[in-house]
Amino acid sequence: MPGSSIYQGLLEKAAGFGSGMLLRVLPAARQSMRAQASRARGVLERDQLELSAKLLESHTQSLCERFPAVLLQVFRSHADAEAKHGAPNSEPLRLEELELMDESQVQERVELARMLQHVLMEAESALPELNSYVCALVGLDRVSPERNPLRPESYVMALQQLMTEMRVPTQVRALWLRHLSAPLGTALRDAYLEWSGQLQRQDVRPVGFSVIRTPDAAAASTQEASTRVDRAVWTPQYRQTVLTLDKLRRLMTGHLDAPPDNPKEAFAQQFAREFESGPDGRGLASPAGQPPDTSFEATVPAALDALQEMQQVDAVVQRMQQRPASPQGRHDARSMGMAVREQLTQSATAVSQVLSLEVVSLMVENLVKDTRLLPSVRKVIERLEPALLRLVIIDPRFFIDKAHPARLLLNEISQRGLAFASESDPDFDIFLLSLQRHASPLAVLNIDSAQPFEAALQQLHKEWDNPDKRASMSSHIQSAAAVLGYAEERNLLASRMTDSLMAIPEMRRVPAGVIDFLCGPWAQVMAEAQLKAAPGADDPGGYKLLVNELLWSAQPDLTRKDVGRLTKLVPRLLSGLRAGLGLIGYPSTKTSVFFDALMKLHHQAFRPPAKGEPGPEVAGLESGLLGNQDHWVAPAEAKASGFMVFPDEEAVEVPKATPVELPPQVSAVSLKLGAWIELQVSGVWQRVQLSWISPQGTMFLFTSVRGKTQSMTQRFFERMMAEGNLRVVSDQVSMVDGALDAVVHTAMLNSINADL
């Protein structure tokens, strides 16, 4: 790595600087908390701020002492991730993570994001210059900000990790993070300026910035998204009061229950039961025959929250009623969705209902904008929006239960839609016709339960799932997987045998070509014989014994001393080698390359060595034996699994496919079953789905919508991706979950900006 010593010195200096940085940052945070406490109106808020400030003061010494070590650990973990998977990216919060959090954890996550935003704003004037120097040190020719381990994310992560290790309560951590953001940003800005100056004085030449051109697909997506009718009720300010991260979490976990039809009356009854006392000092009795409502949290803040939510509902309904009427005569999917949203929002009686409408609408919007799906499929999804809106008002299980019929239907449509990269695909018309026949009619139904979605899903499955075709495809995949699994097992055993071969002293006395042969195809031969032999067999086929004989025969200095032994050995040796190579189906054309070179070595035994004449090289073996493949797969195995190999010749220029907006490319090792990729074969882009991963993760099997299998090694996958001949279309099992993850991101942004 260019500038490695300077780079390592910079990391160590930055980590050591962390202690002094906190000595300046922590007092500023304490002062900020105490200033806010003096302005607080509520006793609880003031006490919490003052207690948090005292705790921070008591932990100051420990934080300053331990911060450099934790910071250096974060820097090094960044370098490890970079070495294994390329530039590391901070993963955004996903729905499945949000569902596992409690209220305090959500608050902390928001504060972490808010802190990072503040720090970036403070440090943005100095960070780009440091990025250009650090990227130069790690050997890049263009600035890639995520390759800089000194970026603000590392400091925020180190602080949060250190607070967790010190068992600081979650709510206290959240307060600390909020008040640490401004002083930390200022301190980092000053540090970045200083480090950039030092690197400049060390004659480090900064690299330039890349000019990123917006892809055509992204522009098309933006243009298409703009055609969706804006929802005037969902102003940015209103979204911040309704779609926040905590409320979204409660909706998705079933804890944001909608009140009865008359929310004000229900609140009055709950308030009376929980807060007004009767003569006996207890709450008023519940209505006859009804148990106490234990779901209503008996605290004054809870009551005020409920009242505030009802006021929000009144406000949104009032705004909706004041909106001008929508244009008449428009019956397309967009105008229908808008009309249903307006109608349902006007009749909403709880923030949970309003939030449900917003989440569904955003989810559908994310799917409709996703250019990985063909426009016709996205149109079908957009037509489903009115039915989904009607459903979530009466059935919140859509968010809670991933096996809900409506959610399964939407997921089936989107996931199966990923199989088609072009409307010219011979199977696409049949797929689209089935959607139009069974899914599209839901838009005009009176939805009062999930039953219509379940019926549509059953009808689609009946059309899609041909038992004979499914059984045939499943059998083909299982057969291909079994073949590849066996090949992987043989390759792993051959690798261990190669290690044993390299420990033999004679291996250092023979030409490199002989070593290539023994460690390449012959190791595969011995592994194949071992796998097929009975348990406990020492040298099945005698192929290990041939190793010693081959090594002796490849040393002319030894064979000249015993020509008679060589004469008797050669026929048996060649016969044994051919039999072994035939065991793995090794091509005869490649076998002859090695045998020709070996015979030249044997001929030297029959003539004295010429003075100063170099020994013959066993040439052409590296390209002729295993080629540039990292795994050997026999021809029959390759045919059965559609195994793809690197071509020996240079790749020719092929036309590019119509671009689509794809997610950030991932490593093969992170792929999950069900992921879709696009692969360029003979100049044609094909879309295939990951059907199987080998036990050791070295081989992958993909299947097209028509059941054709293609397999490859991890190395092949990575190289094809680097060459632009392979791209990951979707690495998520559920596009619906991905669309909801985008809603989580929106809720996170709302929560960050809520108090700004």
C-alpha positions in Angstrom: 0.0 0.0 0.0 1.5 3.4 -1.0 2.3 5.5 2.1 1.6 2.6 4.4 3.9 3.9 7.2 2.4 7.4 7.0 -1.1 5.9 7.0 -0.5 3.7 10.1 1.2 6.6 11.8 -1.9 8.8 11.1 -4.3 6.2 12.5 -2.2 5.9 15.7 -1.9 9.6 16.1 -5.6 10.1 15.5 -6.5 7.4 18.1 -4.1 9.0 20.7 -5.6 12.4 20.0 -9.0 11.0 21.1 -8.2 11.4 24.8 -7.4 15.1 24.5 -10.4 15.7 22.2 -12.8 14.3 24.8 -11.2 16.4 27.5 -12.4 19.4 25.6 -15.7 18.0 24.3 -17.1 16.5 27.5 -17.2 19.7 29.5 -19.0 21.5 26.7 -21.6 18.7 26.6 -22.1 19.0 30.4 -22.5 22.7 30.1 -25.1 22.3 27.3 -27.1 19.8 29.5 -27.1 22.1 32.5 -28.1 25.1 30.3 -31.0 23.1 29.0 -32.0 22.0 32.5 -32.2 25.6 33.6 -34.7 26.3 30.8 -36.7 23.1 31.4 -40.3 23.6 32.6 -40.9 20.1 33.8 -39.4 18.8 37.0 -38.7 15.3 35.5 -36.9 16.7 32.4 -34.8 19.0 34.6 -33.9 16.3 37.0 -33.0 13.9 34.1 -30.7 16.5 32.5 -29.0 17.4 35.8 -28.4 13.7 36.7 -27.1 12.9 33.2 -24.6 15.9 33.5 -23.4 14.6 36.9 -23.0 11.1 35.5 -21.0 12.4 32.5 -18.7 14.3 34.9 -18.1 11.2 37.0 -17.3 9.1 33.9 -15.1 11.7 32.3 -11.8 10.3 33.4 -12.7 6.7 32.4 -14.1 7.8 29.0 -10.9 9.8 28.2 -8.6 6.9 29.2 -10.4 4.2 27.3 -11.5 6.2 24.2 -8.1 5.9 22.3 -8.1 2.1 22.5 -11.7 1.8 21.4 -11.1 4.3 18.6 -8.0 2.4 17.3 -10.1 -0.8 17.4 -12.7 0.8 15.2 -10.1 2.1 12.8 -8.6 -1.4 12.5 -12.0 -3.1 12.0 -12.5 -0.6 9.2 -9.3 -1.8 7.6 -10.2 -5.5 8.0 -13.6 -5.0 6.5 -12.0 -3.1 3.6 -9.5 -5.9 3.0 -12.2 -8.6 2.9 -15.2 -6.9 1.2 -14.0 -3.6 -0.2 -15.1 -0.3 1.1 -17.3 -0.8 4.2 -20.6 0.9 4.3 -22.7 1.7 7.4 -25.8 -0.3 7.1 -29.1 1.7 7.5 -31.7 0.6 10.0 -33.9 -2.2 8.7 -37.4 -3.1 9.6 -36.5 -6.4 11.2 -34.1 -4.6 13.5 -36.6 -1.9 14.3 -39.2 -4.5 15.4 -36.7 -5.9 18.0 -36.0 -2.5 19.6 -37.7 -1.0 22.6 -38.5 2.7 23.0 -35.2 3.7 24.6 -33.2 1.8 21.9 -35.1 3.7 19.2 -34.4 6.9 20.9 -30.7 6.1 21.1 -30.6 5.1 17.4 -32.2 8.4 16.5 -29.8 10.4 18.6 -26.9 8.5 17.0 -28.1 9.5 13.5 -28.9 13.0 14.7 -25.4 13.3 16.2 -23.7 12.1 13.1 -25.7 14.6 11.0 -24.6 17.5 13.3 -21.0 16.3 13.3 -20.9 16.1 9.5 -22.4 19.6 9.2 -19.7 21.0 11.5 -16.8 19.1 9.9 -17.9 19.2 6.3 -15.6 22.2 5.5 -12.5 20.2 6.4 -13.4 16.6 5.8 -13.1 16.5 1.9 -9.5 17.7 2.0 -8.6 15.0 4.5 -10.4 12.4 2.4 -8.3 13.3 -0.6 -5.1 12.7 1.4 -6.2 9.5 3.1 -7.4 8.0 -0.2 -4.0 8.8 -1.7 -2.3 6.9 1.2 -4.4 3.8 0.7 -3.5 3.7 -3.0 -6.7 5.1 -4.7 -6.6 7.3 -7.7 -9.9 9.0 -6.9 -11.6 10.1 -3.6 -13.8 7.5 -2.0 -15.0 9.1 1.3 -16.0 5.7 2.8 -12.4 4.5 2.6 -11.3 7.1 5.2 -11.4 5.4 8.7 -11.1 8.8 10.3 -14.5 10.0 9.1 -17.0 11.1 11.7 -18.9 7.8 11.7 -15.9 6.1 13.3 -15.9 8.6 16.2 -19.6 8.3 16.8 -19.4 4.5 16.6 -16.5 4.4 19.1 -18.3 6.7 21.6 -21.5 4.6 21.4 -19.5 1.4 21.8 -17.6 2.7 24.8 -20.7 3.9 26.5 -22.3 0.5 26.0 -19.2 -1.3 27.4 -19.4 1.0 30.5 -23.1 0.1 30.9 -24.3 3.6 30.8 -28.2 3.5 30.8 -29.7 3.8 27.3 -31.7 7.0 28.0 -28.6 8.6 29.5 -26.5 7.6 26.5 -29.1 9.2 24.2 -28.9 12.5 26.1 -25.1 12.4 26.1 -25.0 11.8 22.3 -27.4 14.7 21.7 -25.3 17.2 23.6 -21.9 15.8 22.4 -22.7 16.4 18.8 -21.9 20.1 18.4 -18.6 20.1 20.4 -17.4 16.9 18.7 -18.1 18.3 15.3 -16.1 21.4 16.1 -13.2 19.4 17.5 -13.1 17.1 14.5 -13.1 20.0 12.1 -10.1 21.4 13.8 -8.4 18.0 13.8 -9.0 17.4 10.2 -7.5 20.7 9.2 -4.4 20.0 11.3 -4.0 16.4 9.9 -4.4 17.6 6.3 -1.7 20.2 6.9 0.7 17.6 8.3 0.1 15.3 5.4 0.8 18.2 3.0 4.1 18.9 4.7 5.0 15.2 4.4 4.7 15.6 0.6 1.6 13.5 0.3 -0.2 14.3 -3.0 -4.0 14.3 -2.7 -6.1 12.5 -5.3 -8.9 14.1 -7.2 -12.6 13.7 -7.0 -14.7 11.6 -9.4 -17.4 13.3 -11.4 -20.4 11.0 -11.0 -22.9 11.0 -13.8 -26.5 10.2 -12.9 -27.6 7.0 -14.6 -30.3 7.2 -17.2 -32.4 4.7 -15.2 -32.3 6.9 -12.1 -33.4 9.9 -14.1 -36.2 7.9 -15.7 -37.2 6.7 -12.2 -37.3 10.2 -10.9 -39.4 11.4 -13.9 -41.8 8.5 -13.5 -42.1 9.1 -9.7 -43.0 12.7 -10.4 -46.1 11.6 -12.3 -47.6 10.2 -9.1 -50.1 12.6 -7.6 -48.7 14.5 -4.7 -50.5 14.1 -1.4 -50.9 17.6 -0.1 -52.0 16.4 3.3 -48.6 14.9 3.8 -46.5 18.0 4.2 -43.0 17.6 5.6 -44.1 19.1 8.9 -47.0 16.8 9.2 -45.0 13.7 8.3 -42.7 14.6 11.2 -45.5 14.4 13.7 -47.0 11.2 12.4 -44.3 9.1 10.7 -41.6 8.9 13.3 -39.4 6.0 14.1 -41.0 5.1 17.4 -44.5 5.3 16.1 -43.6 3.2 13.1 -42.0 0.6 15.5 -45.2 0.5 17.6 -47.3 0.1 14.4 -45.2 -2.8 13.1 -45.3 -4.6 16.5 -49.0 -4.1 17.1 -48.6 -1.7 20.0 -50.1 1.3 18.3 -53.7 0.2 18.7 -56.5 2.3 17.1 -59.0 3.6 19.7 -62.8 3.1 19.2 -64.9 5.0 16.7 -65.2 8.0 19.0 -61.7 8.6 20.3 -62.5 11.6 22.4 -65.2 9.7 24.3 -62.9 6.7 24.6 -60.2 8.9 26.0 -62.6 10.5 28.5 -63.6 7.1 29.7 -60.0 5.9 30.0 -58.9 9.1 31.7 -61.8 8.8 34.3 -61.0 5.2 35.0 -57.3 5.7 35.4 -56.9 9.2 36.9 -60.1 10.2 38.7 -60.7 8.6 42.0 -63.9 7.5 43.6 -64.8 7.6 47.3 -62.7 4.6 48.0 -59.6 6.1 46.6 -59.5 3.8 43.6 -60.2 4.6 40.0 -63.8 4.7 38.8 -65.4 1.4 38.0 -65.4 0.2 34.4 -68.7 0.0 32.6 -70.8 -2.9 33.5 -69.6 -6.2 32.1 -66.3 -4.7 30.8 -62.9 -5.4 32.4 -60.5 -2.5 33.2 -58.6 -1.4 30.2 -55.1 -2.4 31.2 -53.6 -1.4 27.8 -53.9 2.3 28.7 -50.7 3.4 30.4 -51.6 5.0 33.7 -49.3 8.0 33.5 -49.9 11.7 32.9 -47.5 11.8 29.9 -49.4 8.9 28.3 -52.7 10.8 28.7 -51.3 13.9 27.2 -49.8 11.9 24.2 -53.3 10.4 23.6 -54.9 13.8 23.7 -52.2 15.2 21.3 -52.7 12.3 18.9 -56.5 13.0 18.7 -55.8 16.7 18.1 -53.5 15.6 15.2 -56.4 13.5 13.7 -58.7 16.5 14.0 -56.2 18.7 12.3 -55.5 16.4 9.4 -59.2 15.8 8.8 -59.8 19.5 8.8 -57.0 20.1 6.3 -58.4 17.3 4.1 -61.8 18.9 4.0 -60.4 22.2 3.0 -58.5 20.7 0.0 -59.9 21.4 -3.5 -61.7 18.6 -5.2 -59.7 16.3 -7.4 -60.1 16.6 -11.1 -63.0 14.7 -12.5 -62.9 12.1 -15.2 -59.6 10.6 -14.2 -59.8 6.9 -13.4 -56.2 5.7 -13.7 -54.4 4.0 -10.9 -52.8 7.2 -9.6 -56.0 9.2 -9.3 -57.9 6.3 -7.8 -55.2 5.8 -5.2 -55.4 9.5 -4.3 -59.2 9.5 -4.0 -59.1 6.5 -1.7 -56.4 8.1 0.4 -58.4 11.3 0.8 -61.6 9.4 1.7 -60.0 7.1 4.2 -58.0 10.0 5.8 -61.1 12.0 6.3 -62.8 9.1 8.1 -59.7 8.2 10.2 -60.4 8.3 13.9 -56.8 7.6 15.2 -53.3 8.4 14.4 -52.7 4.6 14.0 -55.0 4.6 11.0 -53.4 7.7 9.6 -50.0 6.2 10.0 -51.1 2.9 8.4 -52.3 4.8 5.3 -49.0 6.7 5.1 -46.9 3.6 5.5 -48.8 1.7 2.8 -48.7 4.6 0.4 -45.0 5.1 0.8 -44.4 1.3 0.5 -46.3 1.1 -2.8 -44.5 4.3 -4.0 -41.2 2.7 -3.3 -42.2 -0.4 -5.3 -43.6 1.6 -8.2 -40.4 3.6 -8.5 -38.2 0.4 -8.5 -36.9 0.1 -12.0 -35.8 -3.5 -11.4 -39.4 -4.4 -12.1 -40.8 -4.0 -15.5 -43.3 -1.1 -16.0 -46.2 -3.4 -16.5 -45.6 -5.2 -13.2 -45.2 -1.9 -11.4 -48.5 -0.8 -12.9 -50.2 -3.8 -11.4 -48.7 -3.0 -8.0 -49.9 0.6 -8.2 -53.4 -0.6 -9.0 -53.4 -2.6 -5.8 -52.8 0.5 -3.6 -56.5 1.3 -3.1 -57.3 -2.2 -1.9 -54.3 -2.2 0.5 -55.3 1.2 1.9 -58.8 -0.1 2.6 -57.4 -3.2 4.2 -55.0 -1.6 6.7 -57.7 0.6 8.1 -59.5 -2.5 9.3 -56.7 -5.1 9.6 -53.4 -3.9 11.1 -52.1 -7.5 10.9 -50.7 -6.5 7.5 -47.8 -4.9 9.3 -47.4 -7.4 12.1 -47.7 -10.7 10.3 -45.3 -11.4 7.4 -47.6 -14.3 6.5 -50.6 -12.1 6.0 -52.3 -12.9 2.7 -52.1 -9.4 1.3 -48.4 -9.1 2.2 -47.7 -12.5 0.7 -49.6 -11.6 -2.5 -47.6 -8.3 -2.9 -44.4 -10.2 -2.2 -45.2 -12.9 -4.7 -46.0 -10.4 -7.4 -42.8 -8.4 -6.9 -40.4 -11.3 -6.3 -41.7 -13.3 -9.3 -41.6 -10.0 -11.3 -37.8 -9.9 -10.8 -37.4 -13.0 -13.0 -38.1 -10.9 -16.1 -35.6 -8.4 -17.4 -37.5 -7.7 -20.7 -41.1 -7.8 -21.8 -40.0 -9.8 -24.8 -39.3 -12.8 -22.5 -41.5 -15.6 -23.9 -43.0 -16.3 -20.4 -43.7 -12.7 -19.4 -47.0 -12.3 -21.2 -48.4 -15.3 -19.4 -47.2 -13.9 -16.1 -48.7 -10.5 -16.7 -52.0 -11.9 -17.9 -52.3 -13.9 -14.6 -51.7 -10.7 -12.6 -54.3 -8.8 -14.6 -56.8 -11.6 -14.2 -56.5 -12.2 -10.5 -54.7 -9.3 -8.8 -55.8 -6.1 -10.6 -59.6 -6.6 -9.9 -58.9 -6.2 -6.1 -58.7 -2.4 -6.7 -62.4 -2.1 -7.2 -63.6 -4.5 -4.5 -65.1 -3.5 -1.2 -62.4 -4.8 1.1 -63.7 -5.8 4.5 -61.2 -8.6 5.2 -58.1 -10.3 3.9 -60.1 -13.0 2.2 -60.0 -11.4 -1.3 -56.2 -11.2 -1.2 -56.0 -14.8 0.0 -58.3 -15.9 -2.9 -56.2 -14.0 -5.4 -53.0 -15.6 -4.1 -54.5 -19.1 -4.3 -55.6 -18.5 -7.9 -52.2 -17.2 -8.9 -50.5 -20.2 -7.3 -52.8 -22.5 -9.2 -51.7 -20.9 -12.5 -48.1 -20.5 -11.6 -47.4 -23.9 -10.0 -47.4 -26.7 -12.4 -46.8 -29.8 -10.2 -45.0 -31.6 -13.0 -42.8 -28.6 -13.9 -42.1 -27.8 -10.3 -41.1 -31.4 -9.5 -38.9 -31.5 -12.6 -37.2 -28.2 -11.8 -36.7 -29.2 -8.1 -35.2 -32.5 -9.2 -32.9 -30.8 -11.7 -31.7 -28.3 -9.0 -31.1 -31.1 -6.5 -29.1 -33.1 -9.0 -27.0 -30.1 -9.9 -26.5 -29.2 -6.3 -25.4 -32.8 -5.5 -22.9 -32.7 -8.3 -21.5 -29.4 -7.2 -21.4 -30.4 -3.6 -19.4 -33.5 -4.5 -17.0 -31.4 -6.6 -16.5 -29.0 -3.6 -15.8 -31.9 -1.3 -13.2 -33.3 -3.8 -11.6 -29.9 -4.2 -11.3 -29.4 -0.4 -9.7 -32.9 0.0 -7.4 -32.2 -3.0 -6.3 -29.0 -1.3 -5.3 -30.9 1.8 -3.4 -33.4 -0.3 -1.6 -30.6 -2.1 -0.3 -29.4 1.3 1.0 -32.9 2.0 2.6 -33.1 -1.5 4.5 -29.8 -1.0 6.0 -31.2 2.2 7.9 -33.9 0.1 11.6 -32.9 -0.2 11.8 -34.2 -3.9 9.2 -31.6 -4.9 11.9 -28.9 -4.8 14.1 -30.9 -7.3 11.7 -31.2 -10.2 10.6 -28.7 -12.8 7.8 -26.4 -11.9 5.5 -28.0 -14.5 5.6 -31.3 -12.7 4.7 -29.6 -9.5 1.8 -27.9 -11.2 0.6 -31.3 -12.5 0.8 -33.0 -9.1 -0.8 -30.2 -7.2 -3.4 -29.7 -9.8 -5.1 -32.6 -11.6 -3.3 -35.4 -9.8 -4.4 -34.1 -6.4 -7.9 -34.2 -7.8 -7.3 -37.8 -8.9 -6.2 -38.9 -5.5 -9.1 -37.1 -3.8 -11.6 -38.7 -6.2 -10.1 -42.2 -5.5 -10.3 -41.5 -1.7 -13.9 -40.4 -1.8 -15.0 -43.4 -3.8 -13.0 -45.9 -1.8 -14.2 -47.9 1.2 -13.5 -46.2 4.6 -10.0 -46.8 5.9 -8.4 -47.5 2.5 -4.8 -46.2 2.6 -4.0 -45.7 -1.1 -7.0 -46.6 -3.3 -5.9 -47.2 -6.9 -2.2 -46.8 -5.9 -2.2 -43.2 -7.1 -0.2 -41.9 -4.2 2.5 -44.5 -5.0 2.8 -43.1 -8.5 3.7 -39.7 -7.0 7.1 -41.0 -5.8 7.7 -42.8 -9.1 6.8 -39.7 -11.1 9.1 -37.5 -9.0 12.0 -39.9 -9.5 11.5 -40.2 -13.2 11.4 -36.4 -13.6 15.0 -36.0 -12.3 17.5 -36.8 -15.1 20.4 -36.7 -12.7 18.9 -39.8 -11.0 17.4 -41.6 -14.0 20.8 -41.6 -15.8 22.2 -43.8 -12.9 19.5 -46.4 -13.4 18.3 -46.4 -17.0 17.0 -50.0 -16.7 14.6 -49.0 -13.9 13.4 -46.1 -15.9 12.8 -48.3 -19.0 10.6 -50.7 -16.9 8.9 -47.9 -15.1 7.7 -45.7 -18.0 5.0 -47.9 -19.5 3.5 -48.6 -16.1 3.8 -45.0 -15.0 2.1 -43.6 -18.1 -0.6 -46.2 -17.9 -1.3 -45.4 -14.3 -1.3 -41.6 -15.0 -3.8 -42.1 -17.9 -6.0 -44.3 -15.7 -6.0 -41.7 -12.9 -6.8 -38.8 -15.2 -9.6 -40.8 -16.8 -11.1 -41.3 -13.3 -11.9 -37.6 -13.1 -12.7 -37.2 -16.8 -9.7 -35.1 -17.5 -9.6 -34.0 -21.2 -7.1 -36.0 -23.3 -6.0 -32.9 -25.1 -4.7 -31.4 -21.9 -3.2 -34.8 -20.8 -1.1 -34.9 -23.9 0.5 -31.6 -23.1 1.9 -32.9 -19.9 2.9 -36.3 -21.3 4.9 -34.7 -24.1 6.9 -32.6 -21.6 7.4 -35.6 -19.4 8.8 -37.7 -22.2 11.4 -35.0 -22.9 12.6 -35.3 -19.3 12.8 -39.1 -19.7 14.8 -38.9 -22.9 17.5 -37.0 -21.1 18.4 -40.2 -19.2 19.7 -41.8 -22.4 22.3 -39.0 -23.2 24.9 -37.3 -21.1 24.1 -33.8 -20.1 25.6 -31.0 -22.2 27.9 -28.8 -20.3 26.1 -25.6 -19.3 22.9 -26.7 -20.9 19.8 -25.8 -18.8 17.3 -28.5 -18.0 14.1 -28.5 -20.1 11.1 -26.7 -18.8 7.8 -28.5 -18.6 6.0 -25.6 -20.3 2.4 -24.8 -20.8 1.1 -26.7 -17.8 -0.4 -23.8 -15.9 -2.7 -22.9 -18.7 -3.2 -26.4 -20.0 -4.0 -28.3 -16.8 -6.3 -26.4 -14.5 -6.3 -23.3 -16.6 -7.2 -20.1 -14.7 -9.9 -21.9 -12.7 -9.7 -22.1 -8.9 -11.9 -25.3 -8.7 -11.8 -28.4 -10.9 -15.2 -29.6 -12.1 -15.3 -32.6 -14.3 -16.8 -32.2 -17.8 -19.8 -34.4 -16.9 -20.3 -32.4 -13.6 -20.0 -29.1 -15.5 -22.7 -30.2 -18.1 -25.1 -31.3 -15.3 -24.8 -28.0 -13.4 -24.2 -25.5 -16.2 -20.8 -24.7 -14.6 -19.2 -21.5 -16.0 -15.5 -21.2 -16.5 -13.2 -18.3 -17.5 -12.5 -18.3 -21.2 -8.9 -18.9 -22.2 -9.0 -16.2 -24.8 -9.5 -12.5 -24.2 -13.1 -11.4 -23.7 -14.7 -9.7 -26.7 -16.6 -6.4 -26.5 -20.4 -7.1 -26.2 -23.3 -4.7 -26.3 -24.5 -3.3 -23.0 -28.0 -4.1 -21.7 -30.6 -1.4 -21.0 -29.5 0.0 -17.6 -31.7 -0.4 -14.5 -31.3 1.2 -11.2 -29.5 -1.4 -9.1 -28.7 -1.6 -5.4 -25.0 -1.2 -4.3 -23.1 -4.3 -5.5 -22.4 -6.9 -2.8 -19.9 -9.7 -2.4 -20.8 -13.2 -3.4 -20.3 -14.3 0.3 -23.1 -12.0 1.4 -25.7 -13.3 -1.1 -28.8 -15.1 0.3 -30.9 -17.8 -1.3 -33.5 -16.2 -3.5 -31.2 -13.3 -4.6 -31.5 -12.3 -8.3 -28.5 -11.4 -10.5 -28.1 -10.4 -14.2 -25.4 -12.3 -16.0 -24.0 -11.6 -19.4 -23.6 -14.8 -21.5 -22.5 -14.7 -25.1 -23.4 -11.0 -25.3 -26.9 -11.5 -23.9 -28.0 -10.5 -20.4 -29.9 -13.2 -18.5 -31.6 -12.9 -15.1 -31.2 -15.8 -12.8 -32.0 -16.6 -9.1 -29.7 -18.0 -6.5 -31.0 -21.5 -5.7 -28.2 -23.2 -3.8 -25.0 -22.3 -2.0 -22.4 -25.0 -1.3 -21.7 -26.0 2.3 -18.3 -24.2 2.3 -19.7 -21.2 0.3 -17.3 -21.8 -2.6 -19.9 -22.6 -5.3 -23.2 -21.0 -6.3 -26.1 -22.5 -8.3 -28.5 -20.1 -10.2 -31.7 -21.0 -11.9 -33.6 -19.1 -14.6 -37.4 -18.8 -14.7 -37.5 -21.6 -17.2 -35.5 -23.9 -15.0 -32.1 -23.7 -16.7 -29.2 -23.9 -14.2 -25.9 -22.1 -14.2 -23.2 -22.5 -11.6 -20.0 -20.8 -10.7 -17.3 -20.4 -8.1 -17.0 -17.4 -5.8 -13.9 -16.3 -7.7 -15.8 -16.4 -11.0 -18.6 -14.4 -9.5 -16.3 -11.7 -8.2 -14.3 -11.4 -11.4 -17.4 -11.2 -13.6 -18.7 -8.5 -11.4 -15.5 -6.6 -11.5 -15.5 -6.8 -15.3 -19.1 -5.5 -15.5 -20.5 -8.8 -16.8 -22.5 -9.6 -13.7 -24.6 -7.4 -11.4 -26.8 -8.1 -8.4 -30.3 -7.1 -9.1 -31.8 -7.9 -5.6 -30.1 -9.5 -2.6 -33.3 -9.4 -0.5 -35.6 -12.3 -0.1 -38.6 -9.9 -0.1 -39.0 -6.7 -2.1 -41.8 -5.7 0.2 -39.5 -5.8 3.1 -37.1 -3.7 1.1 -39.8 -1.1 0.4 -40.7 -1.1 4.1 -37.0 -0.6 4.9 -37.1 2.6 2.8 -40.1 3.7 4.9 -38.0 3.1 8.0 -35.4 5.4 6.5 -38.0 8.1 5.9 -39.2 7.7 9.5 -35.6 8.0 10.7 -35.1 11.3 8.8 -38.4 12.6 10.2 -37.3 11.7 13.8 -33.9 13.3 13.3 -35.4 16.6 12.1 -38.4 16.5 14.5 -36.9 18.7 17.2 -34.7 20.8 14.9 
